[in-house]
């Protein structure tokens, strides 16, 4: 199936940026700043807007572009729509379902990449996507935001680590460094649980 042409990717970025703008406003309100609506109404959703609505959308979009498969664009579309649902005051379950769907598609895409290219960095990226899905699924299941934050943080940390590992392919880390990385990865995962 053909890739989505670049002009059709822009609305997905706009959805992500809407979550970024409102999420930053909600964060500023939590710091005691006076901010206009709708950010003022969404202080409790600062974390979900930033992690799932913004970062989830743009990371999923980057992965969809790399996969060049139309189905992969459902990830950023669902994540962006989930952020928009939070902003517009849709029922919370609708937003949570959309965000969980977005993270499930990202995980499917990440596993697809891992199966094609078995490497530590592709595994790390898939593990990050799995953390995001688990955090969103737990939030949907009724866990509070503060209870799922470790999983969302794991999504961001593992994604950044995986991207850095990918960049290191030109100067690969030593076997010892790779073993240390795997130990840190295991410790991080154990700490999130």
N, C-alpha and C positions, 0 to 999 in steps of 0.2 A: 504494500500500500504506500502511496506517495506521501512525501512530507508536506507539512503545512507551509505555504509560502510566507516569507517574512512579514508582509503587511498584515497578515491575519494573526500574527503573534502579538502585535501591539496592544490589542484590547486585553490580552492576558496580563501584560505588564501594567496596564492601567488599573486592573483589578488589584494587583499586588500593591501598587503605589497608593491606592485608596486606603488599604489596611495600614500601610506605613504611616501615612499622614495622620489618620485618626488614632492609630496606636501610639505614635509619638505624643500626640495631644493628650491622650489618656494617661500616658506615663508622666507627662509634665503636671497634670492635675494631681497625680499621686504624690508628686514632690511638693505640692502646695501652690502651684501656679494657677492663676485664673485662666481658663481656656474656654473658647466658645463651644457651643453645641455643634455637632453631636459628640465630640470627644469628651465633653464634660459628663455625658450620660454613660460613658463606656469605660470608666476607670477600672472596673472589675475585669474587663476583657482586654486589658493592655497586653498581657502575655499571649493569649490566644491570637490576638490581632497581629502581633509582631512575629511570633514563631510560625504559626500556621497560616495566617492570612498573607503575610508579606514574605518571609523567608521560604515558607513552604511553596508558595506560588512561584517565586523566581528560581528556586532550586529545581522544582519540578519542570519548569519551562526549559531550563538549561539542559536537563536530562532528556526531555522530549526532543529538543533540537539535536542533541547528540545521537539519539536513537533514530531520528528521521522517520518515525512511524506515526501515523495520525492517531492511533489509539492512545499513544503516550501523552498527547495533549489534553486528554481528559483529566490528567492529574492537576496541571496548573489551572485548568478551567474550574474544576470542582473546588480546589483550595481557594482560588480567588472568589468564587461564588460564595463559599462558606464565610470568608471574611466580610464580603458585602452583606450577607445575611445578618451577621452580627451587627454591622453598622446600621442597617435599616430596621433593626428590631424584630426580625423574623423570630418565630419560635426557636428557642435555643437548640432543641433537638434537630431542627432542620440544618442549622449551621454546623452542629457537631457531626451529623451524617455526611454533609458535603466535605468537611475537613477530613473525616476518616476515609472517605472515598478517594480524595486527592492523595492521601498518604499511601493508601493501598495501591494505587496506580504507580506512584513513585517506586514503591517496593517492587512491584512486578517488573518495572523497567530496569531497576537496579539489579535484580536477580537475572534478568535477561542478559544484561551486560556481563555480569559475573560468569554466567554459563558460557558466554562466547570468549571471554578473556579472564581466565582464572588467575587472579593476582591479588596480592594483599590489599592494594588500593581499591579494587573493585569490591572485594569482600567488605572492606571498611565502609565504603559508600552504601552498600546494601544494608549493613548493620545499622548505619545511621538512619536510613529510611525505615527500617524495622522499629527503631526507637520512636520515630515520629508516629508511626501507625499505632504502636502500643500506647503511647501517651494519648493520642486522640481517641482510641477505643476505650481506654480507662475513663477519660472525661465523659464520653458518651454513656458509659455504664454508670455514671453517677459519682465518680470520684471528683473531689474538688480540684480547682486549678493548682493549688499549691502541692497537692499530692502527685500531680502528673508532671510538674515542672522538671524533675530529674530526667524523665524520658525525653522531654522536649529539649532540654540542655544536651542530652546525649546525642540527639539528632544533629544539633548544630556542631558540637565538638567533633563527632565522628565524620560529619560531612567535611568540615575544614581539614581534619587530619587526612582523610582519604584524598582530598584534592591536593594537599601538600605532597602526599606520597606519590600521586600521579605525576606531579611535576618533577619528582626526584628520579624518574625513570632514566633520565639522561646521566645521572650520577647516582646509581643505585646505592641504597644503604647496605652496610655490611650485614652478613648473616647474624652477627651478634646484635646489631641495632634492630634488625627485624624481630628477633626473639624478644628483645626488651619491649619493642612496640606492642607485640602480641600480648605480653604480660600486662602492660599498662592497659591495653584494650580490655583484657579479661577483668582486671581490677576495677576499671570504670563501670563495666557492665554489672559486676557483682555489687558495686556501690549503689547503682541505680535501683537494683532490686531490693 
